Amino acid sequence: MFIIEFLIVLGCILIGARIGGIGLGVMGGIGLAILSFGFGMHPTSPPIDVMLMIMAVVAAAASMQAAGGLDYLIKIASNILRKNPRQITFIAPLVTYFFTMMAGTGHVAYSVLPVIAEVSRRSGIRPERPLGMAVIASQFAIVASPIAAAVVALVAFLEPQGITLGDVLMVTIPSTFLGLACACIFVNKIGKELKDDPEYQRRLQDPEFRAEMEQEVKVEDIEITPQAKKSVSLFLFGAIIVVFMGAIPSLRPHFDGSPMGMAHTIEIVMLSIAALIILTCKPDGNAIIPCWYARYCRYFRYCLVR
């Protein structure tokens, strides 16, 4: 019976993932209906605190993106990569790790992948080395980010057991960073260098292929406004406040002798940051809604884990 129930859950997840967007959420409803009405399983209460925390964080991130903050982060990452071309296998994962950890989203990593490929080719380094590690690093950083949906959900589940945000980060940050460093050392030796790869050299004889390889990814054309820089500063300021309040409970308001829960703290802080970004940076309100919707539908899967 357990195997059948597991296959039903897995099937709903796979179908929802293929649909994309809100499809994962509605397929979760079908799975719940089958398990409840068909197998008599008692449904639990929805994780409202987790959903509200994710909503608040996503609202702040969407406001920053609409204000041009994400473009600003991408441009900074691209400049760092181009200044250290020979060490691209190590620098690229570090850049995507730290930028994802600060922004709480892997979008920064995916946006700089073309730059990583270009810089590695020009340096004679196999592109799959930095590209593979950069993508892995961006996923590692999700569990090391205090404002990522995965960490927010985990803190909501663990805080009643006395495990704080600081406790979680003390485990996830060192472990993911050390694991990433070890992986980069091994990946740096995989495959031949481009100058020694006969297949790559053969393809370079094709003028069309060579012209395509020599094309430069234009990130400098992205226009960065003062509002974009301000939105990033405000967003990072909110993340720092969350970290400090999670690590030092005495900084939070106390009610009946107990500090305010981290769920409410994260919701209040990140919604306030979203409001400050909207008020001071004045992004297009119509641009915030699609950003928020796309992020929330993607992060909603963390609510379904329970």
MOURRA-V474555 format. One record per residue. N is the residue number from 1. PHI is phi as a letter, one per 20 degrees, with the letter a starting at -180 (999 if undefined). OMEGA is omega as a letter, one per 40 degrees, with the letter a starting at -180 (* if undefined). Layout:
# MOURRA-V474555
N/PHI/OMEGA
N/PHI/OMEGA
This chain:
# MOURRA-V474555
1/999/a
2/f/a
3/f/i
4/f/i
5/f/i
6/f/i
7/f/i
8/f/i
9/f/a
10/f/i
11/f/i
12/f/i
13/f/a
14/f/i
15/f/i
16/f/i
17/f/i
18/f/i
19/f/i
20/n/i
21/l/a
22/f/a
23/g/a
24/f/i
25/f/a
26/f/i
27/f/i
28/f/i
29/f/i
30/f/i
31/f/i
32/f/i
33/f/a
34/f/a
35/f/a
36/f/a
37/e/a
38/e/a
39/d/i
40/m/i
41/e/a
42/e/a
43/f/i
44/e/i
45/f/i
46/f/a
47/f/a
48/f/a
49/g/i
50/f/a
51/f/a
52/f/i
53/f/i
54/f/i
55/g/a
56/f/i
57/f/a
58/f/i
59/f/i
60/f/a
61/f/i
62/f/i
63/f/i
64/f/a
65/f/a
66/f/i
67/e/i
68/n/a
69/f/a
70/f/i
71/f/i
72/f/i
73/f/i
74/f/a
75/f/i
76/f/a
77/f/i
78/f/i
79/f/i
80/f/a
81/f/a
82/f/i
83/e/a
84/c/a
85/f/a
86/f/a
87/d/a
88/f/a
89/f/i
90/e/a
91/f/a
92/g/i
93/f/i
94/f/a
95/f/a
96/f/i
97/f/a
98/f/a
99/f/i
100/f/i
101/f/a
102/f/a
103/e/a
104/m/a
105/b/i
106/e/a
107/g/a
108/f/a
109/f/a
110/f/a
111/f/a
112/e/i
113/g/i
114/f/i
115/f/i
116/f/i
117/f/a
118/f/a
119/f/a
120/f/i
121/f/a
122/f/i
123/e/i
124/m/a
125/d/a
126/g/a
127/f/a
128/f/i
129/f/a
130/f/a
131/f/a
132/f/a
133/f/i
134/f/i
135/f/i
136/f/a
137/f/a
138/f/i
139/f/i
140/g/a
141/f/i
142/g/a
143/e/i
144/d/a
145/e/a
146/f/a
147/d/i
148/f/a
149/f/a
150/f/a
151/f/i
152/g/i
153/f/a
154/f/i
155/f/i
156/f/a
157/f/a
158/e/a
159/g/i
160/f/i
161/e/i
162/n/i
163/e/a
164/e/i
165/g/i
166/f/i
167/f/a
168/f/a
169/f/i
170/f/i
171/e/a
172/f/a
173/f/i
174/f/a
175/f/i
176/f/a
177/f/i
178/f/i
179/f/i
180/f/i
181/f/i
182/f/a
183/f/a
184/f/i
185/f/a
186/f/a
187/f/a
188/f/a
189/d/a
190/e/i
191/m/i
192/e/i
193/f/a
194/g/a
195/f/i
196/d/a
197/e/a
198/f/a
199/f/i
200/f/i
201/f/i
202/f/a
203/f/i
204/f/i
205/f/i
206/e/a
207/g/a
208/f/i
209/f/a
210/f/i
211/f/i
212/f/a
213/f/a
214/e/i
215/f/a
216/d/i
217/f/a
218/e/i
219/d/a
220/f/a
221/f/i
222/f/a
223/e/a
224/d/a
225/e/i
226/g/i
227/f/i
228/f/i
229/f/a
230/f/a
231/f/i
232/f/i
233/f/i
234/f/a
235/f/i
236/f/i
237/f/i
238/f/i
239/f/i
240/f/i
241/f/i
242/f/a
243/f/a
244/f/a
245/f/i
246/f/a
247/e/a
248/c/a
249/g/a
250/f/i
251/f/a
252/e/i
253/f/a
254/d/i
255/c/a
256/l/i
257/n/a
258/c/i
259/f/i
260/g/a
261/f/a
262/f/i
263/g/i
264/f/a
265/f/a
266/f/a
267/f/a
268/f/a
269/f/a
270/f/i
271/f/i
272/f/i
273/f/i
274/g/i
275/f/i
276/f/i
277/f/a
278/f/a
279/f/a
280/e/a
281/e/i
282/l/i
283/f/i
284/f/a
285/f/i
286/f/i
287/e/a
288/f/a
289/f/i
290/f/i
291/f/a
292/f/a
293/f/a
294/f/a
295/f/a
296/f/i
297/f/i
298/f/a
299/e/a
300/f/a
301/f/i
302/f/i
303/f/a
304/e/a
305/f/a
306/f/*
